[in-house]
Amino acid sequence: MKSENESIVSEFLLLGLPIRPEKWSIFFTLFLGMYLTTVLGNLLIILLIRLDSRLHTPMYFFLSHLALTDISFSSVTAPKMLMNMLTQTQSISYAGCISQVYFFLSFGGLDSFLLTSMAYDRYVAICHPLHYTTMMSQNLCLQLVIVSWILSSTNSLVHTLLLARLSFLKENILHHFFCDLSTLLKLSSSDTSINELVIFIIGSMVITVPFICILVSYGHIGATILRRPSIKGIYKALSTCGSHLSVVSLYYGTIIGLYYLPSSNNAEDLDVIVSVLYVLVTPMLNPFIYSLRNQDMKGALRNILSRGTFSV
């Protein structure tokens, strides 16, 4: 029971990025450009996959969902951050903060599961090419996406419900530009041991297990290539797996830097900076990686542009 003289916070104050106020306009323009690039670039990927029938394959089916997830993931935090920088306000309501935690975890986990599904698709394509059509059926692809949504939503719901039961008394200043779960736990006046235990257990399932599955998939791909070494085989593997490996490296690299590396003396500022890479930079670079390193995507873009030119 809470005593009567305890005051529960109704809002949180986000200190934002560790930049000087006189430079806010510069960084506002930069981050706005990054966010718009993320949205437009990923929408372009979805549009190309939708319009070009040659891209109606399992790999691009997963890629279209990954692009939609990246848009949603950045949209959870970036608009609020940009609004706070524009209006020079720092507040976010308690309900808004809890909601932000839920959707941030949900789309972040969904990214992890979709990348794992894409790794499995590449494994089947290279290690079992003769059975690719039957193994990667349309029903299986749809089931993998549905299961990914269910697992990520369940994960975020568990963390959000456990977070909602905690008390936040008087102290309401978050050294971040969004409502980060670990930052909120440090701020709580309640016992967070259960929350930390659940983060360790479920976090391993959502992040570590998919990452291991990706490593195992590429281990089998590498072994298959080495058993039948040829320049053509290596080129084919790099052309089909290079983009996905780049995205995986960006995604898990920022997560490892943010949550697994030991903290330093200026850990709070460093965490905020790495979070910008995780929230804005990685989703923004994905369209460039898949458009610049993928011949199918570049071919689809040329076809759409030439079609538009002829119609004019």
Disulfide bonds with the S-S distance in Angstrom:
Cys97-Cys179 2.01
